[in-house]
Amino acid sequence: MKKLIVIYETSKLHGRKRTIAQSCYKIELDDQKARLLLSGKPEANIIRQAVEKMLETAELLRGRHYVRGSIKRFSSAFEENTENREGDL
């Protein structure tokens, strides 16, 4: 299993004003599916659609809305942790 971080946009209504913000979510996937998503190949579209459905549900439970089609990138959770540690030195 491989942990990936998904960067995407959410929206939330504040009275009559809607705000858009960037958010992230950590998911755990089978190694083969994770590699396919990270590759950006067109064959990954079905997996990407499943991730979008999961984000819609997660954001609904958080009181926000996932902005459909807003995934900016997928990255390995390990790579993200390494980058953060290097920046802290």
Phi and psi in degrees as GROMACS dihedral restraints (atoms count N, CA, C in turn):
[ dihedral_restraints ]
;  ai    aj    ak    al  type     phi  dphi    fc
    3     4     5     6     1  -127.4    20    10
    4     5     6     7     1   137.6    20    10
    6     7     8     9     1   -94.7    20    10
    7     8     9    10     1   130.4    20    10
    9    10    11    12     1  -121.0    20    10
   10    11    12    13     1   150.8    20    10
   12    13    14    15     1  -108.9    20    10
   13    14    15    16     1   130.1    20    10
   15    16    17    18     1  -107.8    20    10
   16    17    18    19     1   127.3    20    10
   18    19    20    21     1  -105.1    20    10
   19    20    21    22     1   129.0    20    10
   21    22    23    24     1  -155.8    20    10
   22    23    24    25     1   179.6    20    10
   24    25    26    27     1  -110.8    20    10
   25    26    27    28     1   147.4    20    10
   27    28    29    30     1  -126.6    20    10
   28    29    30    31     1   161.8    20    10
   30    31    32    33     1  -131.3    20    10
   31    32    33    34     1   153.2    20    10
   33    34    35    36     1  -147.9    20    10
   34    35    36    37     1   139.0    20    10
   36    37    38    39     1   -88.6    20    10
   37    38    39    40     1   131.6    20    10
   39    40    41    42     1  -122.6    20    10
   40    41    42    43     1    92.7    20    10
   42    43    44    45     1    68.5    20    10
   43    44    45    46     1  -115.2    20    10
   45    46    47    48     1  -101.3    20    10
   46    47    48    49     1    -1.2    20    10
   48    49    50    51     1  -103.8    20    10
   49    50    51    52     1   132.6    20    10
   51    52    53    54     1  -103.8    20    10
   52    53    54    55     1   130.7    20    10
   54    55    56    57     1  -111.3    20    10
   55    56    57    58     1   142.4    20    10
   57    58    59    60     1  -111.2    20    10
   58    59    60    61     1   133.2    20    10
   60    61    62    63     1  -139.6    20    10
   61    62    63    64     1   156.5    20    10
   63    64    65    66     1   -88.7    20    10
   64    65    66    67     1   143.9    20    10
   66    67    68    69     1  -140.8    20    10
   67    68    69    70     1   170.4    20    10
   69    70    71    72     1  -139.8    20    10
   70    71    72    73     1   158.6    20    10
   72    73    74    75     1  -147.3    20    10
   73    74    75    76     1   136.0    20    10
   75    76    77    78     1   -97.3    20    10
   76    77    78    79     1   128.6    20    10
   78    79    80    81     1  -124.1    20    10
   79    80    81    82     1   156.9    20    10
   81    82    83    84     1  -118.2    20    10
   82    83    84    85     1   124.9    20    10
   84    85    86    87     1  -128.8    20    10
   85    86    87    88     1   158.5    20    10
   87    88    89    90     1   -53.9    20    10
   88    89    90    91     1   142.0    20    10
   90    91    92    93     1   -52.8    20    10
   91    92    93    94     1   -44.2    20    10
   93    94    95    96     1   -64.9    20    10
   94    95    96    97     1   -43.5    20    10
   96    97    98    99     1   -67.6    20    10
   97    98    99   100     1   -38.1    20    10
   99   100   101   102     1   -63.5    20    10
  100   101   102   103     1   -45.0    20    10
  102   103   104   105     1   -61.0    20    10
  103   104   105   106     1   -40.3    20    10
  105   106   107   108     1   -63.5    20    10
  106   107   108   109     1   -44.8    20    10
  108   109   110   111     1   -62.3    20    10
  109   110   111   112     1   -43.0    20    10
  111   112   113   114     1   -66.9    20    10
  112   113   114   115     1   -26.5    20    10
  114   115   116   117     1   -73.2    20    10
  115   116   117   118     1   -25.3    20    10
  117   118   119   120     1    75.9    20    10
  118   119   120   121     1    11.1    20    10
  120   121   122   123     1   -68.9    20    10
  121   122   123   124     1   150.9    20    10
  123   124   125   126     1   -58.7    20    10
  124   125   126   127     1   -26.1    20    10
  126   127   128   129     1   -64.7    20    10
  127   128   129   130     1   -16.1    20    10
  129   130   131   132     1   -81.9    20    10
  130   131   132   133     1    -2.9    20    10
  132   133   134   135     1   -58.3    20    10
  133   134   135   136     1   -38.8    20    10
  135   136   137   138     1   -65.8    20    10
  136   137   138   139     1   -41.5    20    10
  138   139   140   141     1   -66.5    20    10
  139   140   141   142     1   -41.6    20    10
  141   142   143   144     1   -60.3    20    10
  142   143   144   145     1   -40.4    20    10
  144   145   146   147     1   -64.3    20    10
  145   146   147   148     1   -38.8    20    10
  147   148   149   150     1   -65.5    20    10
  148   149   150   151     1   -39.3    20    10
  150   151   152   153     1   -63.6    20    10
  151   152   153   154     1   -40.9    20    10
  153   154   155   156     1   -61.5    20    10
  154   155   156   157     1   -40.3    20    10
  156   157   158   159     1   -63.1    20    10
  157   158   159   160     1   -39.9    20    10
  159   160   161   162     1   -65.0    20    10
  160   161   162   163     1   -41.2    20    10
  162   163   164   165     1   -65.5    20    10
  163   164   165   166     1   -38.4    20    10
  165   166   167   168     1   -57.7    20    10
  166   167   168   169     1   -45.3    20    10
  168   169   170   171     1   -67.7    20    10
  169   170   171   172     1   -46.6    20    10
  171   172   173   174     1   -59.7    20    10
  172   173   174   175     1   -43.6    20    10
  174   175   176   177     1   -71.2    20    10
  175   176   177   178     1   -34.3    20    10
  177   178   179   180     1   -60.4    20    10
  178   179   180   181     1   -42.3    20    10
  180   181   182   183     1   -68.2    20    10
  181   182   183   184     1   -23.5    20    10
  183   184   185   186     1   -88.1    20    10
  184   185   186   187     1    -3.1    20    10
  186   187   188   189     1    83.8    20    10
  187   188   189   190     1    19.4    20    10
  189   190   191   192     1  -126.9    20    10
  190   191   192   193     1   178.1    20    10
  192   193   194   195     1  -123.9    20    10
  193   194   195   196     1   133.3    20    10
  195   196   197   198     1   -72.8    20    10
  196   197   198   199     1   132.6    20    10
  198   199   200   201     1   -84.3    20    10
  199   200   201   202     1   108.1    20    10
  201   202   203   204     1   -54.5    20    10
  202   203   204   205     1   131.7    20    10
  204   205   206   207     1    78.5    20    10
  205   206   207   208     1    14.0    20    10
  207   208   209   210     1   -97.1    20    10
  208   209   210   211     1     6.9    20    10
  210   211   212   213     1   -60.8    20    10
  211   212   213   214     1   123.2    20    10
  213   214   215   216     1   -87.2    20    10
  214   215   216   217     1   -43.4    20    10
  216   217   218   219     1  -167.1    20    10
  217   218   219   220     1   161.7    20    10
  219   220   221   222     1  -115.1    20    10
  220   221   222   223     1   140.2    20    10
  222   223   224   225     1  -144.3    20    10
  223   224   225   226     1   156.0    20    10
  225   226   227   228     1   -68.1    20    10
  226   227   228   229     1   135.2    20    10
  228   229   230   231     1   -61.4    20    10
  229   230   231   232     1   -33.1    20    10
  231   232   233   234     1   -65.3    20    10
  232   233   234   235     1   -43.9    20    10
  234   235   236   237     1   -62.5    20    10
  235   236   237   238     1   -41.0    20    10
  237   238   239   240     1   -62.5    20    10
  238   239   240   241     1   -43.4    20    10
  240   241   242   243     1   -65.0    20    10
  241   242   243   244     1   -39.0    20    10
  243   244   245   246     1   -64.7    20    10
  244   245   246   247     1   -44.5    20    10
  246   247   248   249     1   -60.9    20    10
  247   248   249   250     1   -42.6    20    10
  249   250   251   252     1   -65.3    20    10
  250   251   252   253     1   -40.8    20    10
  252   253   254   255     1   -65.3    20    10
  253   254   255   256     1   -42.3    20    10
  255   256   257   258     1   -62.4    20    10
  256   257   258   259     1   -37.8    20    10
  258   259   260   261     1   -69.9    20    10
  259   260   261   262     1   -22.6    20    10
  261   262   263   264     1   -83.3    20    10
  262   263   264   265     1   -15.0    20    10
